[in-house]
Amino acid sequence: MNIINSLKWRYAVKKFDSKKQLSEAQINTLKEAFNLTATSYGLQPLKLVVIKNKEIQKKLVLHSWNQAQIQEASHVLVICIQDNYTTDEVENYFNLVQKIRKTPKEIINPFKKFLTSEIVKKTQEELFLWNKNQAYLALGNLLTVCALEKIDACPMEGFIPEKYDEILNLAAENLKSILVLPVGFRAEDCHMKDLAKVRKEIQETVIEMY
């Protein structure tokens, strides 16, 4: 039940305590959690940008519907996907499989051929949508880890990706921003801090078929 209690403790923070900072160990935990997130076929088409720079955070507020959490937070995490996704990623993945697992090529090649063909037949728009879905898996994973570690967070879709990309120079890394997650510690005067969590009854959201 500790996990459930942690999830009940979590909420989308509306005001962070700007005087409190996450430790290096806490940030490292979030980076590891991101890296361990499940992704389609294990291809990891994601990158995480970790921002701890108040000047940059201030610039981003304007392009985040003026949500002050971006500037107040200890760190801002930006989940990104690759802009131009190619079969090179499949090649890199299976090279890593061979390096780590020592799997023979004759076992790898059929699956490698399948994944390569799947990517070749998709348009860049289809690949973008496919990889964008992986970003939401990472966000969910990070939110759960934050709750367990008593790190406050506020998941955001409310921002202008093109402006983030420009300010963070993401094009140089072949990346596009997808989701934003400011993290830190809730302020004592955050108006949402002590409100009861509003959720439907489990019977309304879960269908059991035994």
C-alpha positions as a printed NumPy array, in Angstrom:
array([[  0.   ,   0.   ,   0.   ],
       [  3.007,   2.363,   0.198],
       [  2.808,   2.797,  -3.576],
       [ -0.896,   3.685,  -3.379],
       [ -0.251,   6.151,  -0.568],
       [  2.485,   7.781,  -2.647],
       [  0.154,   8.097,  -5.632],
       [ -2.5  ,   9.645,  -3.385],
       [  0.129,  12.114,  -2.13 ],
       [  1.003,  13.164,  -5.683],
       [ -0.777,  15.996,  -7.464],
       [  0.009,  18.41 , -10.293],
       [  1.81 ,  21.12 ,  -8.351],
       [  0.675,  24.66 ,  -9.148],
       [  3.332,  26.436,  -7.1  ],
       [  6.847,  25.224,  -6.315],
       [  9.087,  26.383,  -3.489],
       [ 11.786,  28.083,  -5.564],
       [ 14.221,  28.012,  -2.617],
       [ 14.337,  24.229,  -2.515],
       [ 16.448,  22.229,  -4.945],
       [ 16.543,  18.545,  -5.795],
       [ 19.755,  16.774,  -4.876],
       [ 22.066,  15.324,  -7.488],
       [ 21.062,  11.855,  -6.261],
       [ 17.371,  12.628,  -6.835],
       [ 18.025,  13.912, -10.354],
       [ 20.128,  10.845, -11.089],
       [ 17.232,   8.654,  -9.952],
       [ 14.913,  10.407, -12.414],
       [ 17.445,  10.061, -15.232],
       [ 17.842,   6.344, -14.52 ],
       [ 14.062,   5.902, -14.354],
       [ 13.683,   7.656, -17.696],
       [ 16.321,   5.426, -19.239],
       [ 14.576,   2.31 , -17.903],
       [ 11.168,   3.272, -19.288],
       [  9.482,   0.663, -21.467],
       [  9.355,   1.646, -25.151],
       [  8.033,  -0.037, -28.273],
       [ 10.441,  -2.851, -29.253],
       [ 12.914,  -1.384, -26.746],
       [ 14.137,   1.122, -29.355],
       [ 14.161,   4.114, -26.973],
       [ 13.365,   6.859, -29.492],
       [ 13.47 ,   9.396, -26.644],
       [ 15.834,  11.922, -25.131],
       [ 15.483,  13.795, -21.849],
       [ 16.672,  17.38 , -21.542],
       [ 17.362,  18.325, -17.918],
       [ 17.308,  22.074, -17.303],
       [ 18.671,  23.748, -14.189],
       [ 19.195,  27.282, -15.405],
       [ 16.902,  30.031, -14.142],
       [ 17.566,  32.291, -17.134],
       [ 16.471,  29.575, -19.546],
       [ 13.529,  28.638, -17.318],
       [ 12.378,  32.277, -17.277],
       [ 12.494,  32.411, -21.084],
       [ 10.419,  29.235, -21.31 ],
       [  7.625,  30.585, -19.074],
       [  6.425,  32.893, -21.855],
       [  6.032,  29.865, -24.135],
       [  4.359,  27.734, -21.455],
       [  1.092,  29.66 , -21.231],
       [  2.788,  31.756, -18.526],
       [  2.745,  28.847, -16.083],
       [  5.067,  30.01 , -13.301],
       [  5.982,  26.437, -12.298],
       [  8.536,  26.417, -15.13 ],
       [ 10.562,  29.155, -13.435],
       [  9.866,  28.141,  -9.828],
       [ 10.793,  24.472, -10.212],
       [ 14.138,  23.105,  -9.138],
       [ 14.604,  21.496, -12.559],
       [ 12.596,  21.289, -15.765],
       [ 12.568,  18.001, -17.646],
       [ 11.735,  18.099, -21.351],
       [ 10.903,  14.793, -23.012],
       [ 11.889,  14.835, -26.677],
       [ 11.75 ,  12.54 , -29.685],
       [ 13.885,  12.448, -32.789],
       [ 12.739,  14.682, -35.608],
       [ 13.979,  12.492, -38.456],
       [ 13.746,   8.827, -37.487],
       [ 15.566,   6.297, -39.688],
       [ 16.538,   2.648, -39.81 ],
       [ 19.902,   3.677, -38.37 ],
       [ 18.184,   3.463, -34.98 ],
       [ 17.39 ,  -0.214, -35.572],
       [ 20.981,  -0.852, -36.545],
       [ 22.221,   0.905, -33.414],
       [ 19.782,  -1.025, -31.227],
       [ 20.844,  -4.442, -32.46 ],
       [ 24.506,  -3.504, -32.21 ],
       [ 23.807,  -2.773, -28.556],
       [ 21.951,  -6.086, -28.144],
       [ 24.976,  -7.936, -29.483],
       [ 27.348,  -5.966, -27.267],
       [ 25.367,  -6.538, -24.063],
       [ 23.781,  -9.967, -24.59 ],
       [ 26.281, -11.488, -27.037],
       [ 23.305, -12.68 , -29.088],
       [ 24.395, -14.384, -32.342],
       [ 23.541, -12.568, -35.577],
       [ 21.572, -15.549, -36.903],
       [ 19.131, -15.102, -34.011],
       [ 18.992, -11.302, -34.271],
       [ 18.704, -10.899, -38.035],
       [ 15.07 , -12.007, -38.581],
       [ 13.762,  -9.562, -35.948],
       [ 16.126,  -6.865, -37.191],
       [ 14.837,  -7.33 , -40.732],
       [ 11.237,  -7.116, -39.501],
       [ 11.781,  -3.866, -37.577],
       [ 13.699,  -2.313, -40.456],
       [ 10.854,  -3.061, -42.845],
       [  8.307,  -1.632, -40.39 ],
       [ 10.17 ,   1.67 , -40.246],
       [ 10.815,   1.859, -43.985],
       [  7.121,   1.554, -44.824],
       [  6.047,   4.33 , -42.437],
       [  6.047,   8.018, -43.288],
       [  7.915,  10.461, -41.055],
       [  4.532,  11.68 , -39.797],
       [  3.57 ,   8.133, -38.803],
       [  6.94 ,   7.619, -37.119],
       [  6.524,  10.921, -35.293],
       [  3.14 ,   9.868, -33.879],
       [  4.463,   6.413, -32.979],
       [  7.435,   7.839, -31.12 ],
       [  5.328,  10.574, -29.52 ],
       [  3.312,   7.843, -27.816],
       [  6.517,   6.554, -26.252],
       [  7.021,   9.959, -24.628],
       [  3.787,   9.494, -22.677],
       [  5.054,   6.155, -21.37 ],
       [  8.151,   7.943, -20.08 ],
       [  6.066,  10.706, -18.509],
       [  3.881,   8.195, -16.659],
       [  6.932,   6.35 , -15.423],
       [  8.573,   9.562, -14.205],
       [  5.421,  10.666, -12.388],
       [  5.237,   7.37 , -10.516],
       [  8.92 ,   7.501,  -9.565],
       [  8.504,  11.112,  -8.437],
       [  5.62 ,  10.072,  -6.199],
       [  7.625,   7.217,  -4.677],
       [ 10.61 ,   9.505,  -4.067],
       [  8.453,  12.348,  -2.71 ],
       [  9.488,  14.627,  -5.54 ],
       [  6.804,  17.04 ,  -6.658],
       [  6.007,  17.448, -10.338],
       [  3.559,  18.996, -12.776],
       [  3.074,  17.248, -16.141],
       [  2.533,  19.731, -18.963],
       [  1.328,  19.629, -22.536],
       [  0.551,  23.342, -22.343],
       [  3.575,  24.823, -24.063],
       [  4.682,  25.849, -27.549],
       [  7.037,  23.094, -28.763],
       [  8.496,  25.163, -31.608],
       [  9.6  ,  27.876, -29.184],
       [ 11.087,  25.347, -26.776],
       [ 12.941,  23.754, -29.679],
       [ 14.31 ,  27.143, -30.674],
       [ 15.397,  28.239, -27.182],
       [ 16.967,  24.863, -26.374],
       [ 18.509,  24.53 , -29.861],
       [ 16.999,  21.059, -30.219],
       [ 17.225,  21.021, -34.025],
       [ 20.992,  20.667, -33.662],
       [ 20.325,  17.376, -31.868],
       [ 17.646,  16.229, -34.351],
       [ 15.055,  16.533, -31.579],
       [ 11.576,  17.915, -31.018],
       [ 10.081,  18.649, -27.6  ],
       [  6.94 ,  16.681, -26.732],
       [  6.219,  16.963, -23.002],
       [  7.427,  19.065, -20.106],
       [  7.804,  18.082, -16.454],
       [  8.927,  20.705, -13.934],
       [ 10.086,  18.977, -10.726],
       [ 10.95 ,  20.156,  -7.24 ],
       [  9.073,  20.649,  -3.99 ],
       [  5.585,  22.046,  -3.447],
       [  5.279,  25.462,  -1.836],
       [  3.542,  25.632,   1.533],
       [  1.042,  28.105,   0.098],
       [  0.229,  26.097,  -3.035],
       [ -3.558,  26.277,  -3.118],
       [ -3.858,  22.654,  -4.316],
       [ -1.602,  21.188,  -1.624],
       [ -4.231,  20.041,   0.892],
       [ -7.199,  19.456,  -1.384],
       [ -8.702,  15.981,  -1.536],
       [ -7.89 ,  14.049,  -4.698],
       [-10.877,  13.869,  -7.048],
       [-11.217,  10.49 ,  -8.725],
       [-14.105,   8.31 ,  -9.861],
       [-14.884,   5.146,  -7.931],
       [-12.807,   2.154,  -9.069],
       [-16.014,   0.402, -10.147],
       [-16.523,   3.177, -12.703],
       [-13.057,   2.978, -14.221],
       [-12.248,  -0.739, -14.051],
       [-14.122,  -3.514, -15.876],
       [-13.472,  -6.967, -14.48 ],
       [-13.843, -10.087, -16.631],
       [-13.204, -13.255, -14.637]])
